[in-house]
Amino acid sequence: MVFIKEFKSFIAKGNVMDLAVGVIIGAAFGKIVDSLVKDIIMPGLGMIIGGIDFSNMKWVLTPVVLKDGKEITAEVAIRYGAFLQMTFNFIVIAFVIFCLVKGVNSLRRKHEEPPAPAPEDPADVKLLKEIRDLLAQRPVGNPER
């Protein structure tokens, strides 16, 4: 029973719920950015560089073998286009997250109160500091003593 109570307490904590919400929102955000890159940015970029579709780029090591219209051996290929697509997705996601974090940090700085000035020294401490400073100005080995 103690184990179950500890588990319920763990699940009920705010940090666990915040993490769960963050993971779910992150997954949805990833799909949005993936669609942005795949459906909006990459077609335009492909058109600019000559109508190339990055997702279909590959280096065929062994072509598909067909016999009577049936596939006997599957194609073996290095799909570097898919890798380029995922790399570009990562760069876009990283840039968007950077912009979000930068924006949130600037909003936090605006709402933070300036640090309080250091408290003023009490009168006795001020007097002791003045005495110290006067003694420091006095020449060493004073013959008036």
C-alpha positions in Angstrom: 0.0 0.0 0.0 2.9 2.4 0.8 4.2 2.0 -2.7 0.8 2.9 -4.3 0.6 6.0 -2.0 4.1 7.1 -3.0 3.2 6.6 -6.7 0.0 8.7 -6.3 1.9 11.4 -4.6 4.5 11.4 -7.3 1.9 11.6 -10.1 0.0 14.4 -8.3 3.1 16.7 -8.1 3.0 19.7 -10.4 6.3 19.0 -12.0 5.2 15.7 -13.4 2.1 17.2 -14.8 4.0 20.1 -16.3 6.4 17.6 -17.9 3.5 15.6 -19.3 1.9 18.7 -20.8 5.3 19.8 -22.2 5.8 16.4 -23.9 2.3 16.5 -25.5 2.6 20.1 -26.6 6.1 19.3 -27.9 4.9 16.4 -30.0 2.1 18.5 -31.5 4.6 21.4 -32.1 7.0 19.0 -33.8 4.2 17.9 -36.2 3.4 21.5 -37.1 7.1 22.4 -37.7 7.5 19.2 -39.8 4.5 20.2 -41.9 5.9 23.7 -42.2 9.2 22.4 -43.5 7.9 19.6 -45.6 4.8 21.3 -47.2 5.9 24.9 -47.3 9.6 25.5 -47.1 11.0 22.5 -49.0 8.9 22.8 -52.1 9.9 26.4 -52.5 13.5 25.6 -51.9 13.3 22.7 -54.3 11.8 25.0 -57.0 14.6 27.6 -56.4 17.3 25.0 -57.0 15.7 23.4 -60.0 12.6 21.5 -58.9 14.5 18.9 -56.8 12.5 17.0 -54.2 14.9 16.4 -51.3 12.9 13.5 -49.8 13.4 11.3 -52.9 17.1 11.8 -53.2 19.0 8.6 -52.7 22.1 6.7 -53.8 21.1 3.3 -55.0 23.6 0.6 -54.0 21.5 -2.4 -55.3 18.5 -1.8 -57.6 15.3 -3.6 -57.1 15.1 -7.0 -58.9 11.7 -7.7 -60.6 10.6 -11.0 -62.1 7.2 -11.2 -63.8 6.2 -7.9 -62.2 7.0 -9.2 -58.7 9.7 -7.8 -56.5 12.3 -10.5 -55.8 15.0 -8.4 -54.1 14.2 -5.0 -52.6 16.2 -1.9 -53.5 19.1 -1.1 -51.2 19.8 2.6 -51.1 21.3 5.4 -49.0 18.4 7.9 -48.6 20.5 11.0 -48.0 17.5 13.2 -49.1 15.5 12.0 -46.1 18.5 12.8 -43.9 18.7 16.3 -45.4 15.0 16.8 -44.8 15.4 15.7 -41.1 18.4 17.9 -40.7 16.6 20.9 -42.1 13.6 20.1 -39.8 16.0 20.1 -36.8 17.5 23.4 -37.8 14.0 25.0 -38.1 12.8 23.6 -34.8 16.0 24.7 -33.1 15.6 28.2 -34.5 12.0 28.5 -33.5 12.7 27.3 -30.0 15.6 29.7 -29.7 13.3 32.6 -30.7 10.7 31.4 -28.2 13.2 31.2 -25.3 14.7 34.5 -26.3 11.3 36.1 -26.3 10.3 34.6 -22.9 13.6 35.7 -21.4 13.2 39.3 -22.6 9.6 39.3 -21.1 11.0 38.0 -17.8 13.6 40.7 -17.7 11.0 43.4 -18.3 8.9 42.1 -15.4 11.7 41.6 -12.9 12.3 44.2 -10.3 15.7 45.8 -10.3 17.9 44.5 -7.5 17.6 46.4 -4.3 20.5 48.7 -3.4 22.9 47.4 -0.9 21.9 48.4 2.6 23.7 51.4 4.1 26.3 50.7 6.7 25.4 51.6 10.3 27.0 54.7 11.8 29.6 52.8 13.8 30.8 50.8 10.8 31.1 54.1 8.8 33.2 55.6 11.6 35.5 52.5 11.8 36.0 52.7 8.0 36.9 56.4 8.3 39.5 55.6 11.0 40.9 52.7 8.9 41.2 55.0 5.9 43.0 57.7 8.0 45.4 55.2 9.4 46.2 53.9 6.0 47.1 57.5 4.8 49.5 58.0 7.7 53.1 57.4 6.8 54.8 54.2 8.1 57.4 54.7 10.8 56.1 58.1 11.9 58.7 59.8 14.2 56.0 61.7 16.1 55.2 58.7 18.2 
